[in-house]
């Protein structure tokens, strides 16, 4: 039995069209399934965790990165953050679908699919064949995610983007970026990497990445790979609003890597001590945090239909 988890409001209703196409094609192939719709935040987590206790041929998530993060977190907790024996399929029903693009081979390969039927047919063929690829997860204080965790400016951008999505759709992140620059304040953090203590200093943003892109295709961490057993830590030292106006356009062309304030580290664990309460963003989902956040790599724990 396959289990479908759909966020019906993702992508302004696009996810429902994916779900209908998926069920039609599974019927055509005689593949059994159940359908579940999320009703509120964290519902995807609850559904996925419960389904992992049942016999399953796979879970198929339909929604954006935030929906998939909830599902992945539920699956990871069901297996106590060890090897997950149930594979996951992803249909990109959100406004930001960075992991779906990545597993397909990048934005260019992803855009070769011109219709919903084309995307769904590609997934169903892999599901029917049992074709999977093993990927890593990252856990932030035991909350698993696939794409990126961030603190600072990017988390504020996501917060603003939530209100802008109904108007701007997939471009909401870029619009929110410029709004957030006007509200920008650096935050003091102490960052320890693989057990080596760091100094307290101001940062503009910190991104703990498993994937090269987030925010609908912005390439924040070019070195990141989702199957190399490593976290890619991207830090941006505290900078002012004027330079932020240069930083974000540079993301579109991966030019930010040349800025002296931008640094990348490959590691297996990161600890961040906060001076006060902040917002942690995991794949577009926002969580209030304080004290210390520990990030650790969960290598080769999840099979993705790909």
Backbone as a ProteinNet text record, in pm:
[ID]
protein_1_A
[PRIMARY]
XXXXXXXXXXXXXXXXXXXXXXXXXXXXXXXXXXXXXXXXXXXXXXXXXXXXXXXXXXXXXXXXXXXXXXXXXXXXXXXXXXXXXXXXXXXXXXXXXXXXXXXXXXXXXXXXXXXXXXXXXXXXXXXXXXXXXXXXXXXXXXXXXXXXXXXXXXXXXXXXXXXXXXXXXXXXXXXXXXXXXXXXXXXXXXXXXXXXXXXXXXXXXXXXXXXXXXXXXXXXXXXXXXXXXXXXXXXXXXXXXXXXXXXXXXXXXXXXXXXXXXXXXXXXXXXXXXXXXXXXXXXXXXXXXXXXXXXXXXXXXXXXXX
[TERTIARY]
83.7	0	87.5	57.9	121.3	31.6	93.3	19.2	50	-53.6	-39.5	-73.8	17.3	-8.4	-5	-118.6	-131.9	-160.2	-87.8	-124	-215.1	-345.4	-438.9	-425.3	-355.3	-341.4	-205.8	-116.7	14.5	-1.5	82.7	82.8	-50.9	-123.8	-255.4	-347.3	-342.5	-431.3	-368.9	-246.5	-180.3	-165.6	-143.1	-122.6	-243.4	-363.1	-482.3	-481.2	-434.2	-425	-322.8	-210.6	-112.7	-174.1	-249.4	-309	-405.9	-487.8	-583.5	-511.9	-407.8	-332.5	-262	-207.9	-137.8	-232.1	-347.6	-441.3	-490.6	-512.2	-555.4	-449.4	-322.5	-215.9	-186	-197.9	-181.3	-292.7	-415.2	-526.4	-498.4	-445	-417	-315	-223.1	-120.9	-161	-279.6	-326.3	-249.4	-194.9	-117.2	-208.3	-215.8	-306.6	-253.5	-345.1	-303.2	-412	-371.9	-464.8	-431.5	-529.1	-507	-532.1	-443.9	-456.6	-429.1	-509.9	-488.9	-453.6	-354.9	-320.7	-425.2	-454.3	-557.9	-503.6	-381	-325.1	-173.5	-98.5	46.5	82	187	238.2	151.5	41.9	-41.9	31.9	113.3	192.4	286	343.1	429.3	350.9	235	154.8	111.1	65.6	19.6	134.5	249	362.6	412.4	422.8	471.3	377.4	247.7	150.7	157.4	171.3	173.8	296.5	404.4	525.7	509.3	405.3	378.4	300.1	255.2	177.7	264.3	219	287.1	273.4	382.4	378.2	481	440.1	531.7	598.3	546.1	604.8	506.5	560.2	480.7	509.9	406.9	422.7	370.2	458.1	420.7	394	284.7	249.5	239.7	330.5	333.7	469.6	494.6	623.8	723.4	838.9	944.7	898	813.1	765.7	680.6	593.6	511.8	599.3	696.4	785.4	869.1	907.8	984.8	903.4	776.6	692.8	686.4	667.8	658.4	788.6	900.5	1031.4	1058	1021.6	1042.5	961.8	838.5	757.1	814.5	864.1	924.4	1051.6	1133.9	1259.8	1234	1135	1104.5	1046.4	969.5	912.7	1022.5	1133.9	1246.4	1362.1	1329.6	1425.8	1553.6	1535.4	1642.8	1750.3	1713.3	1799.8	1754.8	1796	1759	1607.7	1549	1404.3	1374.6	1295.9	1275.2	1165.7	1095.1	988	1036.6	1032.8	1078.1	977.4	1027.8	946.2	946.9	828.6	815.2	772.8	816.5	786.2	725.4	609.6	550.9	549.4	601.2	627.7	504.6	418.2	293.9	299.8	419.4	431	483.2	505.2	563.9	716.3	773	916.8	937.3	1004.2	1017.3	1162.9	1248.7	1392	1443.2	1392.8	1444.2	1391.4	1267.3	1213.5	1298.3	1340.2	1427.1	1561.6	1615.4	1748.9	1751.2	1653.1	1652.6	1626.8	1564.1	1539.5	1664.4	1763.8	1887	1912	1835.1	1854.7	1738	1740.4	1628.9	1604.9	1713.1	1699.9	1631.6	1674.8	1614.1	1469.2	1445.2	1310.5	1214.2	1259.8	1171.9	1144.1	1209.6	1178.9	1037.5	988	850.9	758.3	677.1	596	458.4	412.4	277.5	276.8	168.3	151.2	151.1	83.3	80.4	219.9	304.5	441.2	521	507.1	579	529.2	398	340.2	376.5	371.6	405.4	549.7	639	779	793.3	721.6	729.1	667.2	551.3	482.1	566.1	637.2	722.3	832.5	885.4	990.7	933.5	813.5	746.4	718.5	665.7	632.1	756.7	868.4	992.7	1070.3	1028.1	1101.4	1237.8	1249.3	1377.3	1396.9	1500.7	1523	1667	1686.2	1818.6	1827.3	1939.7	1955.5	2012.5	1951.7	1993.3	2011.6	2079.5	2100.7	1985.5	1972.6	1890.1	1977.8	1930.4	1992.8	1888	1930.6	1841.1	1881.9	1785.5	1807	1733.8	1811	1748	1646.8	1687.7	1610.1	1490.8	1480	1377.6	1443.7	1409.4	1475.7	1425.8	1516.2	1478.7	1566.8	1525.7	1591.9	1675.7	1633.3	1691.8	1789.2	1738.4	1825.2	1756.6	1837.6	1793.6	1862.9	1793.7	1859	1807.6	1897.4	1871	1918.3	1845.6	1886.4	1801.9	1865.8	1794.1	1704.1	1754.6	1674.3	1546.7	1554.1	1433.1	1331	1379.8	1287.5	1227.6	1306.7	1255.2	1140.7	1161.1	1056.5	930.6	948.3	834.4	756.4	828.6	762	702.4	770.8	724.5	590.2	564	436.6	318.9	330.6	221.7	218.6	332.2	340.1	308.4	306.3	283.4	152.4	41.2	-83	-74.2	6.8	16.6	128.6	243.5	361.5	399.1	334	361.6	507.6	568.4	706.7	808.3	766.5	857.4	849.4	768.9	748.3	877.9	967.9	1093	1176.5	1187	1267.6	1207.8	1076.9	1011.3	1031.6	1017	1034.1	1178.2	1274.4	1415.2	1438.7	1386.2	1409.5	1332.2	1216.3	1142.5	1220.2	1278.4	1349.1	1479.8	1542.7	1666	1640.5	1525.1	1492.1	1468.5	1441.8	1418.8	1541.7	1651.7	1764.3	1836.4	1866.9	1957.3	2042.7	2173.8	2261.1	2233.9	2262.7	2238.2	2366.9	2393.2	2513.4	2492.6	2589.4	2580.9	2718.5	2717.8	2839.1	2820.1	2906	2891	3007.6	2977.2	3077.8	3060.9	3172.9	3170.2	3247.5	3180.6	3242.6	3313	3251.7	3303.5	3402.7	3450.2	3546	3470	3491.6	3416.9	3448.8	3348.9	3368.5	3349.9	3378.6	3363	3226	3179.6	3054.5	3081.1	3004	3020.8	2888.6	2871.9	2746.4	2742	2627.4	2605.4	2481.2	2487.4	2369.4	2278.7	2336.8	2258.8	2350.2	2289.7	2357.3	2265	2317.9	2239.6	2310.5	2236.2	2291	2226.6	2303.1	2243.3	2271.9	2170	2180.3	2163	2125	2092.4	2152.8	2183.1	2247.3	2155.6	2026.5	1934.2	1824.3	1766.8	1640.5	1569.2	1449.6	1375.8	1331.8	1310.8	1265.6	1376.9	1498.7	1607.5	1726.3	1727.6	1843.4	1956.5	2071.1	2181.5	2268	2222.3	2292.6	2420.8	2423.5	2537.5	2581.2	2654.6	2697	2769.7	2847.6	2916.6	2825.3	2704.2	2620.8	2576.1	2577.8	2526.6	2440.9	2328.2	2234.6	2266.3	2378.7	2411.3	2559.1	2628.5	2771.7	2805.6	2703.3	2729.2	2783.2	2763.8	2816.7	2710.2	2721.6	2650.1	2734.8	2671.7	2741.2	2691.5	2782.2	2750.4	2788.9	2691.7	2716.3	2690.7	2790.9	2774.2	2803.3	2727.4	2752.2	2776.3	2898.7	2933.3	2844.2	2833.1	2746.3	2780.1	2685.2	2703.6	2583.6	2600	2495.7	2397	2293.1	2186.2	2235	2328.7	2375.5	2439.5	2522.7	2588.8	2491.7	2388	2286.4	2218.5	2208.4	2151.1	2234	2362.8	2451.1	2445.8	2435.2	2440.4	2328.6	2205.5	2096.4	2090.3	2112.9	2121.2	2234	2343.3	2455.6	2420.6	2319.1	2276.4	2223.4	2161.3	2103.4	2209.4	2332.6	2440.7	2556.6	2534	2633.4	2759.9	2745.9	2860.4	2887.7	2794.1	2813.4	2931.2	2970.4	3081.5	3213	3219.4	3342.1	3349.4	3240.3	3240.7	3316.8	3399.4	3483.4	3400.9	3280.7	3196.4	3126.7	3131.5	3061.4	3160.8	3128.4	3217.7	3140.5	3209	3150.8	3238.9	3175.9	3247.6	3171.9	3244.3	3185.3	3208.5	3103.9	3116.2	3008	3010.3	2910.1	2816.7	2858.1	2771.8	2799.4	2696.4	2705.4	2622.6	2678	2602.2	2599.7	2482.1	2465.5	2404	2475.2	2423	2364.9	2241.6	2169.2	2173.4	2179.8	2178.4	2037.2	1937.9	1797.8	1710.5	1582.7	1491.6	1504.7	1513.1	1521.5	1421.8	1414.5	1330.7	1420	1395.4	1466.4	1374.7	1426	1350.1	1405.3	1320.1	1357.7	1272.3	1332.6	1264.2	1136.1	1138.4	1023.2	929.8	949.6	868.9	941.1	868	926.9	904.9	1013.2	1008.2	1076.1	1009.8	1077.4	1180.6	1300.5	1406.7	1479.9	1539.6	1626.6	1726.3	1831.4	1933.9	2030.7	2031.3	2126.4	2053.8	2100.4	2048.3	2163.6	2139.3	2240.6	2194	2278.5	2251.8	2346.1	2293.6	2378.7	2333.6	2428.6	2398.4	2344.5	2243.2	2190.4	2221.1	2337.2	2381.6	2307.5	2268.7	2214.7	2100.2	2001.5	1892.7	1761.1	1746.8	1616	1628	1537.8	1528.3	1424.2	1464	1374.2	1348.7	1221.1	1192.2	1250.8	1350.9	1420	1488.6
-119.6	0	125	218.1	348.7	447.1	540.6	639.5	779	850.4	984.6	1086.1	1182.7	1292	1422.3	1490.8	1612.8	1732.6	1841.3	1969.3	2040.9	2045.9	2097.2	2245.5	2321	2464.5	2500	2401.7	2430.6	2474.3	2570.5	2615.2	2671	2730.5	2788.9	2687	2563.6	2458.9	2366.2	2395.5	2310	2166.9	2152.9	2019.5	1929.1	1985.4	1903.6	1844.9	1923.6	1872.8	1760.1	1774.3	1666	1540.9	1557.1	1441.5	1368.2	1441.9	1379.8	1302.9	1363.5	1295.5	1171.5	1182.4	1069.8	952.4	978.9	870.1	805	885.3	829.3	735.1	776.2	694.4	570.8	582.8	464.8	364.3	414.6	326.2	253.1	326.3	266.4	153.4	164.9	61.7	-43.5	-26.8	-122.6	-119.4	-2.6	11.5	64.1	-4	36.5	157.5	240.2	360	405.6	486.8	562.1	709.3	795.8	940.2	1009.3	1103.5	1179.8	1326.9	1416.7	1560.3	1624.4	1713.3	1785.9	1894.3	1914.9	2010.6	2131.3	2121.8	2229.4	2209.8	2312.4	2297.1	2177.5	2104.4	1984.9	1861.8	1873.9	1757.8	1657	1706.7	1617.2	1531	1589	1514.4	1401.9	1435.2	1336	1222	1257.5	1155.1	1062.4	1120.6	1040.7	947.9	999	916	798.7	824.3	717.2	613.7	660.1	568.3	477.5	526.6	445.7	323.9	324.6	208.8	101.3	132.3	39.1	-18.6	-130.9	-187.3	-88.9	-57	45.8	19.6	44.9	37.3	172	274.2	406.4	515.2	630.6	751.2	849.4	913.3	1015.3	1147.6	1245.4	1376.3	1473.2	1548.1	1646.6	1783.1	1872	2005.4	2067.1	2179.6	2246	2189.9	2254.7	2207	2199.5	2292.4	2291.6	2169.4	2131.6	2011.6	1887.9	1880.2	1764	1757.7	1873.7	1873.5	1811.4	1845.1	1784.9	1633.6	1588.2	1444.4	1374.2	1432.4	1373.4	1366.8	1473.1	1474.3	1364.2	1344.1	1237	1099.5	1080.4	952.5	927.3	1031.2	1016	981.8	1046.9	1018.6	879.1	833.4	698.8	592.5	621.8	528.1	574.7	663.8	711.2	764.2	833.3	900.1	803.1	675.8	577.4	556.6	447.3	415.9	403.3	477.3	476.6	371.4	271.5	157.8	182.2	295	327.6	438	417.1	522.4	636.3	750.4	871.1	917.9	948.3	1014.3	1158.5	1248	1391.2	1445.1	1509.2	1583.5	1731.3	1818.1	1959.1	2047.4	2037.7	2113.9	2247.7	2296.5	2422.7	2534.3	2650.5	2763.4	2755.8	2685.3	2659.6	2509.9	2452.1	2306.6	2269.4	2317.3	2305.9	2162.2	2080.2	1943.2	1863.2	1887.7	1820.7	1854.3	1981.4	2020.1	1949.8	1943.5	1886.2	1737.3	1662.9	1518.7	1485.6	1579.7	1560.6	1589	1655	1684.1	1832.3	1917.3	2060.8	2129	2261.5	2340.7	2317.1	2302.5	2284.1	2151.9	2045.2	1913.8	1912.9	1978.6	1985.2	2052.9	2157.6	2234.1	2164.5	2051.6	1974.8	1917.1	1897.5	1851.6	1971.2	1970.1	2087.2	2085.9	1968	1958	1878.9	1891.9	1813.1	1664.3	1625.4	1483.5	1430.2	1512.6	1469.6	1444.8	1534.3	1519.7	1397.7	1382.5	1269.7	1137.5	1134.2	1010.8	969.8	1067.6	1036.9	974.1	1029.4	972.8	833.4	816.9	687.9	577.8	610.9	509.4	464.5	556.4	522.2	444	484.5	413.1	268.5	251.6	116.9	29.9	92.8	18.4	1.6	72.7	69.3	133.4	233.2	300.7	410.5	398.4	494.4	542.4	650.3	706.5	740.1	706.3	727.5	866.2	937.4	1074.6	1091.9	1201	1239	1326.5	1334.5	1435.1	1510	1625.4	1697.4	1708.7	1692.4	1709.9	1834.4	1922.3	2042.2	2022.1	1998.1	1960.9	1848.1	1750.4	1629	1650.7	1767.1	1791.2	1775.5	1668.4	1637.5	1727.7	1756.7	1832.6	1793.2	1835.7	1793.9	1902.3	2027	2132.9	2219.4	2307.2	2400.6	2453.2	2474.9	2546.2	2681.2	2785	2916	3001.9	3089.2	3183.2	3320.3	3423.4	3558.4	3613	3680.2	3749.6	3656.2	3537.5	3446.6	3402.5	3378.4	3340.2	3453.6	3577.4	3691.2	3704.5	3672.5	3676.4	3577	3455.6	3353.5	3398.4	3460	3510.5	3612.5	3703.2	3801.8	3737.2	3635.3	3570.6	3501.2	3453.8	3386.1	3477.4	3604.1	3698.3	3742.4	3728	3773.1	3662.9	3537	3426	3435.7	3474.3	3480.7	3575.2	3678.4	3776.5	3742.7	3694.7	3679.5	3534.3	3437.2	3297.1	3261.5	3200.2	3156.4	3268.5	3392.2	3506.5	3574.8	3519	3583.5	3597.3	3497.1	3500.9	3621.7	3648.4	3761.7	3895	3906.4	4030	4049.7	3940.4	3947.4	3981.5	3939.5	3968	4118.4	4191.5	4335.7	4405.3	4353.1	4408.2	4384.2	4264.9	4228.2	4304.3	4339.1	4417.6	4549.7	4608.6	4735	4719.7	4596.2	4570.5	4506.4	4496.4	4412.2	4459.3	4359	4377.6	4252.5	4269.3	4153.9	4094.7	3965	3898.9	3833.8	3843.7	3781.2	3630.9	3550.1	3404.8	3348.1	3235.3	3156.6	3025.6	3000.8	2883.2	2788.3	2663.2	2559.1	2455.8	2418	2324	2198.8	2083.1	1953.7	1957.8	2024.4	2027.3	2137	2209.1	2318.4	2447	2503.5	2621.5	2742.5	2827.1	2950.3	3071.4	3188.6	3312.3	3373.3	3452.6	3524.7	3643.1	3654.4	3765.1	3789.1	3904.6	3933	3864.7	3810.4	3747.5	3807.3	3813.4	3853.1	3733.3	3620.7	3498.8	3377.8	3267.2	3138.6	3036.7	2959	2854.9	2721.2	2621.4	2488.2	2398.3	2366.6	2318.4	2172.1	2109.4	1976.2	1982.5	2099.2	2119.3	2250.8	2260.7	2379.9	2502.1	2481.1	2594.2	2591.2	2708	2718.7	2843.7	2868.1	2988	2989	2871.3	2864.1	2875.1	2831.9	2826.2	2914.4	2986.5	3068.5	2977.6	2988.4	2895.8	2949.5	2928.4	2979.2	2902	2771.6	2687.4	2598.7	2654.9	2575.6	2445.8	2437.4	2311	2199.8	2230.7	2134	2020	1899.1	1779	1703.1	1653.1	1588.8	1441.7	1392.8	1251.8	1229.2	1331.5	1319.7	1299.1	1286	1265.5	1386.8	1505.3	1628.6	1737.5	1821.3	1948.1	2053.1	2139.2	2257.6	2378.2	2433.6	2550.5	2676	2763.3	2892.4	3002	3084.5	3197.5	3327.8	3429	3563.4	3653.4	3704.2	3793	3916.5	3981.4	4097.8	4206.8	4241.8	4349.2	4443.4	4561.3	4662.8	4649.5	4731.7	4723.5	4752.1	4844.9	4881.1	4761.5	4687.3	4571.6	4456.3	4449.6	4346.2	4363	4486.6	4511.4	4451.2	4426.2	4360.4	4209	4165.3	4022.2	3944.8	3989.4	3908.2	3899.2	4005.7	3986	3891.1	3890	3802.5	3655.1	3623.3	3484.6	3426.2	3510.3	3462.3	3408	3457.1	3418	3350.7	3313.1	3246.3	3331.3	3463.3	3553.4	3583.8	3550	3579.2	3502.2	3392.9	3311.3	3389.5	3498.6	3578.1	3687.5	3707.9	3811.6	3763.6	3848.8	3808.4	3775.4	3830	3804.5	3668	3603.7	3476	3360.7	3264.4	3150.8	3019.8	2914	2780.6	2681.9	2590.3	2485.7	2354.9	2249	2115.5	2047.3	1992.1	1936.2	1831.5	1775.5	1675.4	1724.9	1829	1883.3	2031.6	2103.5	2247.3	2276.4	2353.4	2402.2	2554.1	2609.4	2754.8	2798	2886.3	2942.3	3079.7	3100.5	3223.5	3314.4	3444	3539.7	3562	3542.3	3560.5	3471.4	3500.7	3420.6	3461.8	3362	3385.6	3294.8	3310.3	3223.5	3133.3	3003.4	2905.2	2864.8	2869.9	2829.5	2696.7	2597.1	2467.2	2441.5	2451.3	2425.2	2507.1	2628.6	2716.9	2715.7	2623.1	2619.6	2693.8	2773.9	2860.1	2804.6	2807.2	2756.5	2857.2	2901.7	2988.3	2906.6	2961.5	2889.5	2983.9	2925.9	3000.5	2903.8	2959.2	2873.3	2821.1	2690	2627.8	2539	2542.3	2453.6	2364.8	2235.3	2141.7	2080.3	2093.2	2034.3	1915.6	1804.9	1689.8	1622.8	1567.8	1499.2	1360	1319	1182.9	1120.2	1057.7	1015.5	892.9	901.8	787.8	717.8	796.6	738.4	729.3	799.4	805.4	768.3	679.9	644.2	733.3	797.4	882.7	815.6	808.4	757.7	854.4	808.3	897.9	815.7
0	0	0	-90.4	-89.5	-14.4	53.5	130	74.9	32.9	-22.6	86.4	107.3	201.6	122.7	117	37.6	127.3	102.2	162.7	63.2	89.1	-11.9	-41.9	43.5	19	-42.2	-58.2	-118.3	-262.9	-300.7	-439.9	-484.5	-389.5	-419.9	-488.8	-438.7	-489.4	-591.4	-636.3	-735.7	-684.9	-555.1	-499.8	-522.2	-524.5	-548.6	-689.7	-785.4	-922.7	-931.7	-857.6	-852.8	-792	-684.1	-616.8	-708.7	-781.3	-872.1	-982.5	-1040.3	-1145.1	-1091.4	-970.1	-910.4	-886.1	-827.3	-799.3	-928.2	-1031.8	-1159.8	-1217.4	-1210.8	-1268.6	-1183.8	-1052.7	-967.8	-994.7	-1014.9	-1050.4	-1180.8	-1279	-1409.4	-1399.6	-1306.4	-1287.9	-1184.4	-1125.6	-1027.7	-897.8	-863.2	-739.8	-629.1	-515.3	-406.8	-331.1	-280.4	-207.6	-112.7	-16.6	67.3	52.3	72.6	58.3	191.5	226.1	349	317.4	372.3	353.9	487.4	484.2	606.1	631.9	759.7	797.9	873.4	922.4	1003.5	1009.8	1054.3	1068.4	1156	1115.1	1183	1161.6	1089.6	1064.1	975.9	881.8	797.1	879.7	984.4	1075.8	1142.7	1197.3	1269.1	1176.7	1057	963.3	924.3	887.9	842.5	952.9	1073.6	1184	1208.9	1202.5	1223.4	1110.8	987.3	873.3	875.4	933.8	940.4	1031.3	1112.3	1198.1	1123.7	1001.8	921.6	809.6	754.4	637.4	521.8	455.6	352.6	244.3	120.3	6.1	-18.6	45	29.6	65.4	100.9	125.9	13.2	-37.7	-142.7	-87.3	-75.4	-24.6	-138	-128	-230.4	-163.6	-199.7	-140.9	-163.3	-97.8	-108.5	-8.9	0.5	89.4	234.5	276.9	414.5	445.1	351.5	369.3	376.2	287.1	283.9	411.6	465.3	590.6	703.8	713.3	816.6	800.6	677.9	651.2	686.4	643	670.8	821	893.4	1038.3	1106	1061.2	1116.4	1087.4	964.2	927.7	1008.6	1022.5	1095.9	1242.8	1303.1	1443.4	1461	1362.3	1370.9	1373.6	1309.3	1305.5	1393.7	1488.9	1588.4	1523.8	1409.8	1335.3	1287.6	1275.2	1211	1067.5	1007.7	870.2	857.6	762	738.9	633	668.6	577.9	475	485.2	390.9	297	165.1	72.8	61.1	16.9	2	-142.6	-193.6	-322.8	-301.9	-389.1	-374	-502.4	-489.4	-600.3	-562	-650.3	-614.3	-622.1	-521.1	-524.1	-454.4	-419.2	-347.2	-434.1	-371.9	-444.5	-444.4	-346.6	-344.9	-337.7	-435.7	-446.3	-467.7	-378.1	-402.1	-400.7	-310.1	-308.6	-426.9	-466.8	-585.1	-707.7	-719.4	-830.3	-821.3	-699.5	-681.5	-714.1	-666.4	-687.8	-834.1	-906	-1049.1	-1131.4	-1071.1	-1143.4	-1164.2	-1093.1	-1103.6	-1172.8	-1169.9	-1221.3	-1370.3	-1446.9	-1591.1	-1622.5	-1555.9	-1578.5	-1531.5	-1420	-1363	-1459.4	-1526.9	-1615.3	-1748.2	-1773.4	-1894.2	-1888.3	-1765.9	-1750.2	-1765.6	-1869.4	-1902.1	-1836.3	-1794.9	-1741.1	-1610.3	-1536.5	-1414.2	-1447.5	-1554.7	-1593.9	-1622.2	-1683	-1713.2	-1585.7	-1489.4	-1362.5	-1286.4	-1280.6	-1207.3	-1274.2	-1406.8	-1478.1	-1451.8	-1444.5	-1415.8	-1278.5	-1179.4	-1044.5	-1039.5	-1100.9	-1095.3	-1159.6	-1267	-1330.6	-1236	-1156.2	-1060.2	-942.3	-899.6	-791	-832.6	-953.2	-1001.4	-1014.7	-1053.1	-1070.7	-940.9	-836.3	-710	-720.4	-808.6	-831	-727	-643.3	-536	-531.8	-460.8	-435.2	-286.6	-224.5	-81.3	-54.2	40.3	70.7	221	255.4	395.5	443.7	574.9	640.1	738.8	783.8	894.8	1005.2	1128.9	1243.6	1320.4	1346.8	1428.2	1559.6	1668.1	1795.8	1774.7	1692.8	1664.3	1571.1	1507.6	1405.6	1268.5	1197.2	1070.4	957.6	863.4	744.2	626.8	507.6	383.1	317.6	325.8	242.3	321.1	406.5	479.1	603.8	706.4	824.9	827.1	868.7	873.7	987.4	1030.7	1139.8	1093.7	1132.9	1096.4	983.6	891.2	784.9	705.5	670.8	588.3	657.9	788.4	861.4	860.5	870.3	864.6	724.4	623.6	486.3	469	519.1	508.4	580.5	697.4	773.2	690.4	625.6	539.3	414.7	361.9	238.8	257.2	378.7	404.6	372.3	411	384.2	237.8	167	27.9	-73.8	-29.5	-123	-201.2	-137.3	-214.8	-335	-324.3	-433.3	-530.8	-478.6	-562.9	-593.6	-529	-559.1	-540.3	-643.1	-637.1	-627.2	-653	-642.7	-505.8	-416	-286.9	-208.4	-220.9	-145.5	-185.9	-314.6	-360.9	-316.3	-324.8	-281.5	-131.5	-56.3	88.7	126.5	42.7	71.6	80.7	-12.6	-12.5	100	131.9	246.5	375.9	389.1	512	527.7	417.2	425.1	497	473.1	536.2	686.7	730.7	873.1	938.7	866.6	907.1	1033.3	1119.5	1232.9	1245.6	1263	1285.4	1423.1	1438.5	1566.6	1617.4	1749.5	1805.7	1825.6	1777.7	1789.3	1821.9	1891.1	1908.3	1833.2	1734.6	1648.8	1670.5	1709.2	1727.2	1616.4	1553.6	1441.6	1479	1469.2	1502.1	1637.6	1733.1	1869.6	1900.1	1797.6	1819.1	1849.2	1967.1	2010	1923.7	1905.1	1829.3	1918.6	1865.2	1940.8	1913.5	2008.5	1989.6	1897.9	1792.3	1697.8	1626.3	1563.7	1493.2	1356.1	1324.3	1194.3	1129.1	997.5	921.2	900.4	863.9	851.9	865.8	905.7	913.8	848.8	754.4	687	702.8	748.9	771.7	666.1	561.6	436.7	405.7	349	290.8	140.4	90.5	-50.3	-98	-226.3	-280.9	-275.9	-301.1	-315.8	-210.7	-188.4	-115.5	-164.9	-109.9	-148.9	-293.6	-353.3	-491.9	-593.9	-557.3	-654.6	-625	-512	-476.3	-428.3	-492.1	-463.9	-350.3	-228.2	-111.1	-83.7	-112.2	-73.5	-189.8	-286.3	-402.6	-368.5	-258.2	-231.3	-177.8	-136.6	-65.3	-155.6	-100	-166.4	-65.9	-112.4	-19.6	6.5	-44.8	-23.7	6.7	59.3	85	232.2	317.8	459.6	531.4	473.3	531.3	537.1	639.4	645.1	574.7	496.5	444.9	524.8	605	687	610.3	587.9	523.7	626.1	651.2	742.5	668.8	703.5	652.2	772.6	783	893.7	891.9	1007.1	1019.4	919.6	835.6	737.3	743.6	685.6	689.1	575.6	580.6	481.8	340	326.4	192.5	122.7	196.1	134.9	113.9	196.6	176.3	40.8	-4.7	-136.4	-248.2	-220.2	-316.8	-299	-173.2	-143.5	-211.8	-199.2	-250.3	-402.7	-477.8	-622.7	-662.7	-586.6	-619.4	-604.3	-519.9	-504.1	-634.6	-715.3	-840.3	-934.3	-921.2	-1012.1	-938.1	-812.9	-729.1	-711	-715.2	-697.3	-550.2	-463.7	-321	-262.8	-328.5	-276.8	-276.7	-351.7	-359.6	-253.1	-180.9	-78.1	45.1	101.7	214.5	338.7	346.7	463.5	457.9	342.4	323.8	336.4	421.9	446.2	440.6	395.7	388.1	462.9	536.3	608	587.8	554.2	548.1	683	741.7	876.5	900.2	1020.4	1058.1	1167.5	1240	1344.5	1364.6	1405.7	1432.7	1556.7	1649.1	1764.1	1760.4	1779.2	1778.1	1910.4	1981.2	2105.2	2075.4	2119.6	2093.6	2215	2191.3	2301.2	2354.7	2269.6	2309.2	2224.2	2218.8	2136.2	1990.1	1901	1757.6	1687	1557.3	1474.8	1391.1	1399.4	1317.6	1203.1	1082.5	964.2	914	902.9	846.9	723.5	607.3	480.6	465.4	518.2	506.2	625	718.9	840.9	951.6	1028	1129.1	1269.1	1349.6	1486.1	1578.2	1687.1	1784	1861.7	1880.6	1950.3	2045.1	2147.3	2237.2	2298.2	2358.4	2417.9	2313.5	2292.4	2200.6	2100	1976	1871.6	1824.2	1822.8	1774	1642.3	1540.4	1410.6	1390.5	1341.8	1314.3	1185.4	1113.4	989.2	1019.9	944.4	949	813.1	799.9	666.8	613.5	485.5	412.2	486.1	530.2	609.7	536	423.5	355.7	208.6	164.3	23	-43.6	-152.5	-230.9	-365.1	-406.1	-540.5	-642.9	-716.2	-810.7	-918
[MASK]
++++++++++++++++++++++++++++++++++++++++++++++++++++++++++++++++++++++++++++++++++++++++++++++++++++++++++++++++++++++++++++++++++++++++++++++++++++++++++++++++++++++++++++++++++++++++++++++++++++++++++++++++++++++++++++++++++++++++++++++++++++++++++++++++++++++++++++++++++++++++++++++++++++++++++++++++++

